[in-house]
Amino acid sequence: MCGIFAYSGQKKSAGDLVIRGLKKLEYRGYDSWGIAYSENQKIGLLRKVGKIGEFDLENTALPQSTLAIGHSRWATHGGVTEENAHPHVDAQKMFAIVHNGIIENYKELRDELQRKGYTFKSETDTETIVHLIADYAKENTFVTATKMAIKRLKGRFAILAIKADEQKIIAARRGSPLILGVGENEFFIASDIPAFINHTKKVMYIDDDEMVVVNEKPHFYNIHSGEEIEKRVVEINWEPQSAEKGAFEHFMIKEIMEQKDTIYRAINQKDSEILHLADEIKKAYGTFLIGCGTAGKVCHAASYLFSKVAKRHVNVIVGSEFPSQQDFLKEKSLVIAVSQSGETADTLEAIEVAKTKGSKVLSIINVEGSSMDRMSDYAIHIKAGPEKAVASTKATTSQLAILTMLAYACDNRLTEGKRLLIDTAGEINDMLNPRYEKHIRALAEKIKDFESMYVIGKAVNYPIALEAAIKLQEVSYIHAEGFAGGELKHGPIALISDGTPCIAIVANDETRTDILNNAMEVKSRGGFIIGVSPQNEDVFDQWIKVPDAGNASPIVNIIPIQLLAYHLAVLRQNNPDMPRNLAKSVTVK
Ligand code: M6R
């Protein structure tokens, strides 16, 4: 949530570089944005409400500066106004701050500063930090004052601070992502690597409770002890173009299409490691699958796979609900955290609890070097490449592939599981052709003006119905709900009226008859049935063909619904990459 980008170096176009970097991070928050730079010994500010993507950088002359920080906001404290947009500055315009996260004790700090005579111009928690630094700086250096201010903050944060008359950026983090990019006599700091990967592939990870002072050479410190920490430079192997849209109109469609090969990449893991992790699952006193949003639905689907394939019970808890169930966690339990970003606050909190209890943690993540990656005992990287559209697509199917593989490995059938997934990947490659997309777009045309739609599924495809509803909600803004087919008659069927679209996910397995009966119940009440299935059925008004993928059916079934959601969004003139009210990475609780 919120994108942060900064530059310090010899180029005088720091403002320009920061705006370009922020544009790449816009998926993290896009209600307002701003940059701060040093200009004639004072801080210069540019802040705007709206999307940074709409800012005409080419025709705007920015002041020359070798240092700038910037922020693209997803509002938490205070409405979407220019005053609340970051960066925030002190009264003398000597210091500027950008911040991602929530300062839990900001009210107490704000009261203290107001008593000392500081006036606040915004409703944000962030502004307290800049006044606090200014206050400590009356008797201390910029670095010491910032250290002192940061020590007083409670909550999760990623912060950058600059001072008008020093060529220095101070960055600190706890629980929110922040990475240092190391170039030739220049540095970049960002919430995410793709934002600076076109400048450098060399990074230094800033860990929780660390602060780094960046001038000619970065110096890392522990926030609490003040001790200096040794850090190494790590080389990233992503290609810059993997974070670009290329010929596609949106990232979402690009990422949907990438599923032609992301499944192969996901399952390309060392057998010995997968078998070792399967052993950890078998040995554990309770396995807890934890994720949020789409990742939570993946966990839910995986619980059916573990039950069916490996006859093994696993618990599923969404990240935000985990605190109420943490007492079930034992020292020998295993937490499997599933996350694209590796930065989701609710999932991170669950990992923290697991660690305090002594439980082991396995993370299944896309972003290498993310907080979850570094906090976990074991990690499986799904290797899907940067996922930039807010709606998760390729990461979802890759996570499903990994968990399917683990379920097979738990039943000593890893080779069989891999074979199934390789075949499925091949089928997806064939399925995602222009004719298929055209068929789905035509369906989207037909249903685009409906206000509500429903998705039903059974067994492992019930969580896929829930995930389908998330996809439709977040980008098309159509009211969509997913149900277990068998549950409809217990209440939700009252929602069906003449022509209401209802997607029935029908796998070619023991659940087929039941879910077809449920679809018939909907049709009898006027529903328009869209079947996602390997074969056409009498009850379908419209058929979306998917390969018959056996236990990999969740992977193939969600893909056409991702496509449908995308085309509905475009036809309804929504931006599928940046849906309203959302942000890619949810780093606040
Ligand atoms: O980065 P994560 O996978 O941990 O993110 C979890 C959810 O915020 C995410 O899946 C969200 O629900 C997506 N926007 C869904 O498309």
Residues whose N, C-alpha, C, O or C-beta is under 5 A from the ligand:
A	BS01	M6R	C292 G293 T294 A295 V338 S339 Q340 S341 G342 T344 V390 A391 S392 K584 V586
